[in-house]
Amino acid sequence: MGPEDFERFRQRVLADPALQDALRDTPDTATFIRQAVALGAAHGCHFTAEDVHEALRAARRAWRERWI
């Protein structure tokens, strides 16, 4: 559970255009996080909103560091 399940779900999303579309169509970050948690659970991956939020923060940090 937790970050490991989130990573497993992330890999599934990268391989599934339908999941990508479902997440891409969210209007804001809070909705994206809720949708990710719900879709993850529906696919047997159980993680928290905080797991998603931390992954988003880490991705932003990595993106910024590329340009500094």
trRosetta pair geometry for C-beta under 8 A, 3 or more apart (Angstrom, degrees):
i j d omega theta_ij theta_ji phi_ij phi_ji
1 4 7.1 62 66 53 16 98
1 5 5.4 -14 -137 -13 33 132
1 46 5.0 -34 -128 88 93 102
1 47 6.8 165 -178 -84 66 56
2 5 6.2 108 48 24 28 99
2 6 6.9 -48 147 -8 38 103
2 46 7.9 -5 -33 105 38 74
2 47 5.6 93 -143 -121 20 80
2 48 6.9 -6 -117 4 67 94
2 51 5.8 178 -166 -87 59 135
3 6 5.3 -52 -144 35 35 116
3 7 6.4 36 157 -20 67 101
3 47 6.9 101 -70 -128 24 122
3 51 5.5 -164 -81 -139 59 111
3 54 7.8 -53 -97 81 106 135
4 7 5.9 -52 -152 34 31 110
4 8 6.5 32 149 -18 63 105
5 8 5.4 -51 -147 36 36 114
5 9 6.3 36 153 -18 67 104
5 40 6.8 97 143 177 104 122
5 45 4.1 156 177 -165 94 77
5 46 5.3 -24 151 53 171 48
5 47 4.7 -169 85 -49 106 96
5 51 7.9 21 69 158 88 168
6 9 5.7 -56 -150 39 32 110
6 10 6.2 38 150 -25 66 104
6 40 7.0 -25 -107 -126 56 151
6 45 6.9 132 -79 163 28 119
6 47 4.0 78 -61 -94 91 171
6 51 4.5 -159 -54 150 147 127
6 52 6.6 -163 -133 -72 129 61
6 55 6.2 -154 153 -45 138 142
7 10 5.4 -47 -144 32 33 117
7 11 6.6 36 155 -19 63 101
8 11 5.9 -53 -155 34 30 111
8 12 6.6 32 147 -19 62 106
8 45 5.3 -166 84 -111 106 123
9 12 5.4 -54 -151 36 37 115
9 13 6.4 40 151 -22 68 101
9 36 7.4 115 131 -176 140 87
9 39 7.5 125 -165 107 125 90
9 40 4.3 -26 -108 -118 159 97
9 43 6.3 126 -117 78 93 128
9 45 3.8 -177 -59 100 107 165
9 47 7.0 -121 12 9 137 128
10 13 5.7 -50 -150 32 32 112
10 14 6.6 35 151 -21 63 103
10 55 7.3 -154 -77 -162 139 155
11 14 5.7 -50 -151 32 33 114
11 15 6.7 18 155 -8 63 110
12 15 6.0 -70 -154 44 31 103
12 16 5.9 1 159 0 70 123
12 19 6.6 54 124 19 87 171
12 43 6.1 167 125 155 165 155
12 45 7.3 -158 15 -26 140 145
13 16 6.1 -76 -132 50 27 95
13 19 4.5 -122 -121 118 69 127
13 20 5.9 120 178 -71 84 68
13 23 6.6 13 -147 -1 133 146
14 20 7.8 77 -106 -73 24 111
16 19 4.1 57 95 13 115 110
16 20 6.6 172 95 -14 60 84
17 20 5.2 -53 -146 37 38 117
17 21 6.3 40 156 -21 69 102
18 21 5.8 -50 -149 34 31 112
18 22 6.5 34 151 -21 63 104
19 22 5.5 -51 -147 34 35 114
19 23 6.5 24 157 -10 66 107
19 39 6.3 130 -140 173 98 143
20 23 6.2 -65 -151 43 28 102
20 24 5.8 30 154 -24 67 114
21 24 5.5 -55 -135 37 30 113
21 25 6.2 28 165 -21 64 109
22 25 6.4 -60 -151 32 22 109
22 35 6.5 -170 146 173 93 125
22 39 6.2 131 112 -88 141 145
23 26 6.1 -32 -168 -7 44 115
23 32 6.2 64 -164 -146 82 86
23 35 6.0 165 -108 111 65 126
23 36 6.3 52 -114 -78 116 84
23 39 7.2 -92 -64 19 96 159
26 31 4.3 180 -166 108 106 105
26 32 4.1 156 93 -77 155 68
26 35 5.3 -141 -81 10 130 148
27 31 5.6 47 47 38 75 153
28 31 5.1 90 57 14 74 103
28 32 6.9 -130 102 -9 36 92
29 32 5.4 -54 -146 34 33 116
29 33 6.4 32 157 -20 67 103
29 56 7.2 98 -148 -166 113 168
30 33 5.9 -53 -151 34 30 110
30 34 6.5 27 153 -15 64 106
31 34 5.7 -54 -146 39 34 110
31 35 6.0 33 155 -19 67 109
32 35 5.8 -60 -147 40 26 110
32 36 6.2 28 155 -22 64 107
32 52 7.8 -175 120 161 86 135
33 36 5.7 -53 -145 34 29 112
33 37 6.5 28 157 -17 64 105
33 49 4.9 64 160 -146 121 90
33 52 4.7 154 -134 98 85 141
33 53 6.2 14 -113 -61 138 80
33 56 7.9 -72 -81 -22 101 141
34 37 5.9 -57 -151 37 30 109
34 38 6.3 24 155 -15 65 110
34 49 7.2 -3 -78 -103 53 114
35 38 5.8 -58 -145 41 30 109
35 39 6.0 24 160 -14 67 110
36 39 6.0 -57 -140 42 26 105
36 40 6.0 32 157 -24 63 110
36 52 5.0 126 88 -114 143 143
37 40 5.7 -55 -147 35 25 115
37 41 6.5 25 156 -18 62 106
37 47 6.8 -125 -118 81 76 73
37 48 7.0 2 -115 -163 122 22
37 49 5.7 -41 -56 -73 141 69
37 52 6.5 -98 -55 -22 86 139
38 41 5.9 -55 -150 35 29 109
38 42 6.4 29 152 -19 63 107
39 42 5.5 -54 -147 37 34 114
39 43 6.4 16 157 -4 66 110
40 43 6.0 -73 -151 48 29 98
40 45 4.1 -84 -172 85 88 100
40 46 6.8 150 130 -87 106 23
40 47 5.7 -49 141 31 160 96
41 44 7.7 64 -171 -59 30 12
41 45 7.0 -98 -68 69 27 55
41 46 5.8 56 -104 -99 76 71
47 51 4.0 -86 173 63 113 156
47 52 6.9 123 116 -42 119 81
48 51 4.8 115 55 -3 70 96
48 52 7.5 -134 102 2 48 83
49 52 5.7 -55 -156 37 39 110
49 53 6.1 40 148 -21 70 107
50 53 5.4 -51 -139 39 35 114
50 54 6.1 37 158 -21 66 104
51 54 6.0 -55 -148 36 26 110
51 55 6.6 27 152 -18 61 106
52 55 5.7 -56 -151 36 32 112
52 56 6.4 33 151 -19 66 104
53 56 5.7 -53 -151 35 32 112
53 57 6.5 33 151 -19 65 104
54 57 5.6 -51 -147 36 34 112
54 58 6.3 34 154 -19 66 105
55 58 5.7 -52 -145 37 31 112
55 59 6.4 33 154 -20 64 105
56 59 5.8 -54 -148 36 31 111
56 60 6.4 31 154 -18 64 105
57 60 5.8 -56 -150 37 31 111
57 61 6.2 32 153 -20 66 108
58 61 5.6 -53 -146 37 31 114
58 62 6.3 31 155 -19 65 106
59 62 5.8 -53 -146 37 30 110
59 63 6.4 32 154 -21 63 106
60 63 5.7 -56 -150 35 30 112
60 64 6.4 29 155 -17 66 106
61 64 5.9 -56 -149 37 29 109
61 65 6.3 28 155 -20 64 110
62 65 5.7 -56 -145 36 30 112
62 66 6.8 41 153 -29 61 99
63 66 5.9 -50 -161 20 32 115
63 67 7.4 10 152 -3 61 107
64 67 6.2 -75 -162 43 37 100
64 68 6.3 30 151 -25 74 112
65 68 5.7 -55 -137 31 38 111
